Amino acid sequence: MRKLKNEELSRLDTEAFKKAEKMPVTIVLDNIRSLNNIGSVFRTADAFLIEKIYLCGITATPPHKDIRKTALGATESMAWEYRESTLQLVAELKEQGRKVFAVEQAEGATQMQDLQPKRSDHCVFIFGNEVKGVAQEVVDQSDEVIEIPQFGTKHSLNISVSVGMVIWDSWSKLQSQK
C-alpha cells in the first residue's frame, strides 16, 4: 500500500465546496470556550459537507489565529453564523421544521448507535460547553437528546471528538438513504 499525496485525493476547492450538495445537518456550538475545539469542528464539518455551523454565546468566531490553526482553511469553505442566544436559535430552527438534537448525558437519552436520522428531518446537533455541557434550558427545548455511550472512568469526551463521532455516525446512516 502506498500513502496518497494530497493532490491525489480529488478534494473540492472552496468554490466547488460552496456549490456542492450538503448533508442535511446543522451544527450548533453552545458556549464553547476552546478556540482549538471550534477550529476542529469547522474542519470536521467541511469534511462531511455539513450545511452550516452556528456559533452561540461565548463561542468565538473567525477570524482568529487559534481557530485558523486547527480549521486549516475550513472557516473559508463552511457557512457559519454567530447567534447570541442558543435558545432563540433553537426556536427558529424548530419553526423551520428541523429536528433538534442536544448531544448530552440525560435521562431518557437515545444512545447514539440507536439514532436513525432521516434526510427529511434536517438534523440539528447541539454541542455544549466543555465543562457545563449543553445548557439545561436548551436541552428542554430540544426534540431529542443523543448520548454517546462511554464505559471508562471519565464522564465526558472532548467536544471536537464528540462532534466527529456524531457527524460520522449520522453521515454513514444518511448515506444509506440516498
VEXFIVO-306934 format. One record per residue: residue in one letter; x, y, z of N, C-alpha, C in turn. Coordinates in steps of 0.2 Angstrom, whole numbers. Each point is the difference from the previous one (the first is absolute). Layout:
(A,(X,Y,Z),(X,Y,Z),(X,Y,Z)) ...
# end
This chain:
(M,(4,-6,0),(-4,6,0),(4,6,0)) (R,(-2,5,-4),(4,6,0),(-5,6,2)) (K,(3,4,5),(-4,6,2),(-1,5,-6)) (L,(-6,2,0),(-2,5,-5),(3,7,1)) (K,(2,4,-5),(2,7,1),(-6,4,0)) (N,(0,6,3),(-6,4,0),(-3,2,-7)) (E,(4,0,-5),(-2,2,-6),(-4,-6,-4)) (E,(1,-6,3),(-4,-6,-2),(-6,-1,3)) (L,(-2,4,5),(-6,-1,4),(-7,3,-3)) (S,(1,3,-6),(-6,3,-4),(-4,4,5)) (R,(2,4,4),(-4,4,4),(-3,6,-3)) (L,(-5,3,2),(-4,6,-3),(4,6,2)) (D,(0,5,-5),(3,6,2),(-6,4,4)) (T,(2,6,3),(-5,3,4),(-6,2,-4)) (E,(1,2,-6),(-6,2,-5),(-5,-6,-1)) (A,(4,-6,-2),(-4,-6,-1),(-4,-2,6)) (F,(4,0,6),(-3,-2,6),(-7,4,2)) (K,(1,7,-2),(-6,4,2),(-6,-2,-5)) (K,(1,-2,-6),(-5,-2,-4),(-3,-7,1)) (A,(4,-4,3),(-1,-7,1),(-6,-2,4)) (E,(-4,-5,-1),(-6,-2,4),(3,-2,7)) (K,(-3,3,5),(2,-1,7),(-4,-5,3)) (M,(3,-3,5),(-4,-5,5),(-5,4,3)) (P,(-6,-2,1),(-6,4,4),(1,0,7)) (V,(6,3,2),(2,0,7),(3,7,2)) (T,(-2,3,6),(2,6,2),(4,-2,7)) (I,(5,4,1),(4,-1,7),(-1,7,4)) (V,(-2,-1,6),(-1,6,4),(5,-1,6)) (L,(5,5,1),(4,0,6),(-2,5,5)) (D,(-2,-3,6),(-3,4,5),(5,1,6)) (N,(3,6,-1),(5,3,5),(6,-4,1)) (I,(3,-1,-6),(7,-4,0),(5,5,2)) (R,(5,-2,4),(5,4,3),(7,0,-5)) (S,(1,-6,-2),(7,-2,-3),(-1,2,-8)) (L,(5,5,-2),(0,2,-7),(3,-6,-4)) (N,(4,-4,3),(2,-6,-4),(-5,-5,-1)) (N,(-5,-1,5),(-6,-4,-1),(-4,3,-6)) (I,(-1,6,0),(-4,3,-5),(3,-1,-7)) (G,(6,1,-1),(4,-1,-6),(-1,-7,-2)) (S,(1,-5,4),(-1,-7,-1),(-7,-2,-3)) (V,(-5,4,3),(-7,-2,-2),(-1,3,-7)) (F,(3,6,-2),(0,2,-7),(3,-5,-4)) (R,(5,-3,1),(4,-5,-4),(-4,-6,-1)) (T,(-3,-2,6),(-5,-6,-1),(-6,1,-4)) (A,(-3,6,1),(-6,2,-4),(2,0,-7)) (D,(5,3,-2),(3,0,-7),(0,-7,-3)) (A,(4,-4,4),(1,-7,-2),(-6,-4,-2)) (F,(-6,2,3),(-6,-4,-1),(-6,4,-4)) (L,(2,6,-3),(-4,4,-3),(-6,2,4)) (I,(1,2,6),(-6,3,4),(-2,6,-2)) (E,(-7,1,0),(-3,6,-2),(3,7,3)) (K,(0,0,7),(1,6,3),(2,-1,7)) (I,(4,4,3),(2,0,7),(-3,7,3)) (Y,(-3,-1,6),(-2,6,4),(5,1,6)) (L,(3,5,1),(4,2,6),(-4,4,5)) (C,(-1,-2,6),(-5,3,4),(3,2,7)) (G,(-2,5,3),(2,2,7),(7,3,0)) (I,(4,-3,4),(7,1,1),(5,-3,-6)) (T,(-3,-4,-4),(4,-3,-5),(3,5,-5)) (A,(7,0,0),(3,5,-5),(-1,-2,-7)) (T,(1,6,-4),(-1,-1,-7),(6,2,-4)) (P,(0,-3,-6),(6,2,-5),(-1,7,-2)) (P,(6,3,-2),(6,-3,0),(4,1,7)) (H,(3,-5,2),(4,0,6),(6,-5,-2)) (K,(6,1,2),(6,-4,-1),(-1,-7,3)) (D,(-3,0,6),(0,-7,3),(-6,-4,-3)) (I,(-5,3,-3),(-5,-4,-4),(3,-2,-6)) (R,(3,5,-4),(4,-2,-6),(5,-5,0)) (K,(3,-1,6),(5,-5,1),(-2,-7,-1)) (T,(-6,-1,3),(-3,-7,-1),(-5,-1,-5)) (A,(-3,6,-3),(-5,-1,-5),(4,-1,-7)) (L,(6,2,0),(4,-1,-7),(-4,2,-6)) (G,(-3,6,0),(-4,3,-5),(-7,-1,-1)) (A,(-3,-5,5),(-7,-1,0),(-4,6,1)) (T,(3,5,4),(-5,6,1),(-1,3,-6)) (E,(4,-1,-6),(-2,3,-6),(-5,-3,-4)) (S,(0,-7,1),(-5,-4,-4),(-7,-1,3)) (M,(0,0,7),(-6,-2,4),(-4,6,1)) (A,(-7,0,-1),(-5,5,1),(0,0,8)) (W,(0,6,3),(-1,0,7),(-3,7,2)) (E,(-3,0,6),(-3,6,2),(0,0,8)) (Y,(1,6,3),(0,1,7),(-7,2,2)) (R,(-2,-3,6),(-6,2,3),(1,1,8)) (E,(-2,5,3),(1,1,7),(-4,-6,4)) (S,(-6,-1,-2),(-4,-5,4),(-1,-6,-4)) (T,(2,-6,3),(-1,-6,-2),(-7,-2,0)) (L,(-3,2,6),(-8,-1,1),(-4,3,-6)) (Q,(1,6,-1),(-3,3,-6),(1,-3,-7)) (L,(6,-2,-1),(2,-4,-6),(-4,-6,0)) (V,(0,-4,5),(-4,-6,0),(-7,1,-2)) (A,(-3,5,3),(-7,1,-2),(-1,2,-7)) (E,(5,4,-3),(-1,1,-7),(1,-6,-5)) (L,(5,-4,2),(1,-6,-4),(-5,-5,1)) (K,(-4,-1,5),(-6,-4,1),(-5,3,-4)) (E,(-1,6,0),(-5,4,-5),(1,-2,-7)) (Q,(6,-1,-2),(2,-2,-7),(-1,-7,-1)) (G,(-2,-4,5),(-2,-7,-1),(6,-5,1)) (R,(5,3,3),(6,-4,1),(0,-4,7)) (K,(3,-6,0),(0,-4,6),(6,2,4)) (V,(-1,2,6),(5,2,4),(2,-5,6)) (F,(7,-2,-1),(3,-5,5),(5,3,4)) (A,(-1,0,7),(6,2,4),(4,-6,1)) (V,(6,1,0),(5,-6,1),(2,1,8)) (E,(-2,-4,4),(0,1,7),(-1,-7,4)) (Q,(2,0,6),(-2,-6,4),(-6,2,4)) (A,(-6,-3,-1),(-6,2,3),(-5,-6,1)) (E,(-4,0,4),(-5,-5,1),(-4,-1,-6)) (G,(-1,-6,-2),(-4,-1,-6),(3,1,-7)) (A,(7,1,1),(4,2,-7),(0,-6,-4)) (T,(0,1,-7),(1,-5,-5),(7,-1,0)) (Q,(2,-7,0),(7,-1,-1),(2,1,-7)) (M,(6,3,-1),(2,2,-7),(-1,-6,-5)) (Q,(2,-6,1),(-1,-5,-4),(-7,-2,-2)) (D,(-5,2,4),(-7,-1,-1),(-3,6,-4)) (L,(3,5,-1),(-3,6,-4),(0,-2,-7)) (Q,(-6,1,-3),(-1,-2,-7),(-3,7,-3)) (P,(5,4,-2),(-2,7,-3),(-3,-1,-7)) (K,(-4,4,-2),(-3,0,-7),(2,6,-3)) (R,(1,0,-7),(3,5,-4),(-6,6,0)) (S,(-6,-2,1),(-6,5,0),(0,4,6)) (D,(3,-3,6),(0,3,6),(4,7,0)) (H,(5,0,-4),(5,5,1),(3,1,7)) (C,(4,-4,2),(2,-1,7),(5,6,2)) (V,(-2,3,6),(4,5,3),(3,-3,7)) (F,(7,0,0),(3,-3,6),(3,5,4)) (I,(-1,1,6),(2,5,5),(6,-3,4)) (F,(5,3,1),(6,-2,4),(1,5,5)) (G,(2,-2,6),(0,5,5),(7,1,3)) (N,(0,5,5),(6,2,3),(4,-5,3)) (E,(7,0,0),(4,-5,2),(0,-2,7)) (V,(-3,5,4),(-1,-2,7),(-7,-1,2)) (K,(-5,4,-2),(-7,0,2),(-4,-4,-5)) (G,(2,-2,-6),(-4,-3,-5),(-5,5,-3)) (V,(-5,-3,-3),(-5,3,-3),(-5,3,5)) (A,(-1,7,0),(-4,3,5),(-7,-4,1)) (Q,(-2,-1,6),(-6,-4,2),(-6,3,-4)) (E,(-1,7,0),(-6,3,-4),(0,-2,-7)) (V,(6,-1,-3),(1,-2,-7),(-2,-7,-1)) (V,(2,-4,5),(-2,-7,0),(-7,-1,0)) (D,(-3,4,5),(-8,0,0),(-3,1,-6)) (Q,(3,5,-4),(-4,2,-7),(2,-5,-5)) (S,(5,-4,1),(2,-5,-6),(-5,-5,-1)) (D,(-1,-3,-6),(-5,-5,-2),(3,-7,3)) (E,(6,-1,1),(3,-6,2),(7,1,3)) (V,(2,-4,5),(7,0,2),(4,-6,-2)) (I,(6,1,-3),(4,-5,-2),(6,-1,5)) (E,(1,-6,2),(5,-1,5),(6,-5,-4)) (I,(6,2,1),(5,-4,-3),(2,-5,6)) (P,(-1,-7,-1),(2,-4,5),(7,0,2)) (Q,(2,0,7),(6,0,2),(1,-5,6)) (F,(6,-3,0),(0,-6,5),(6,1,5)) (G,(4,5,-1),(6,0,5),(-1,4,6)) (T,(5,3,3),(-1,4,6),(-2,8,-1)) (K,(1,2,-6),(-1,7,-2),(-7,1,-1)) (H,(-3,6,1),(-7,1,-1),(-2,4,-7)) (S,(6,1,-4),(-2,4,-6),(6,-1,-5)) (L,(-2,2,-6),(5,0,-5),(2,7,-2)) (N,(5,1,-3),(2,7,-3),(-5,2,-5)) (I,(-2,6,0),(-6,2,-5),(2,-2,-7)) (S,(6,1,-2),(2,-1,-7),(-1,-7,-2)) (V,(2,-5,5),(-1,-7,-1),(-7,-2,0)) (S,(-4,3,4),(-8,-1,0),(-3,2,-7)) (V,(2,6,-2),(-2,2,-7),(2,-5,-5)) (G,(6,-2,0),(2,-5,-5),(-4,-6,0)) (M,(-1,-3,6),(-4,-6,1),(-7,1,-3)) (V,(-3,5,3),(-7,1,-2),(-1,1,-8)) (I,(4,4,-2),(0,2,-8),(1,-6,-4)) (W,(5,-4,2),(2,-6,-4),(-6,-5,0)) (D,(-2,-1,6),(-6,-5,1),(-6,2,-4)) (S,(-2,7,0),(-5,2,-3),(1,0,-8)) (W,(6,2,-2),(1,0,-7),(0,-7,-3)) (S,(2,-5,4),(0,-7,-3),(-7,-3,0)) (K,(-4,2,5),(-7,-2,-1),(-4,4,-5)) (L,(1,6,-1),(-3,4,-5),(2,-2,-7)) (Q,(6,-2,-1),(3,-2,-7),(-4,-6,-2)) (S,(-3,-4,4),(-3,-6,-2),(-7,2,-2)) (Q,(-2,6,1),(-7,2,-2),(0,4,-7)) (K,(6,0,-3),(0,4,-6),(-3,-4,-6)) 
# end
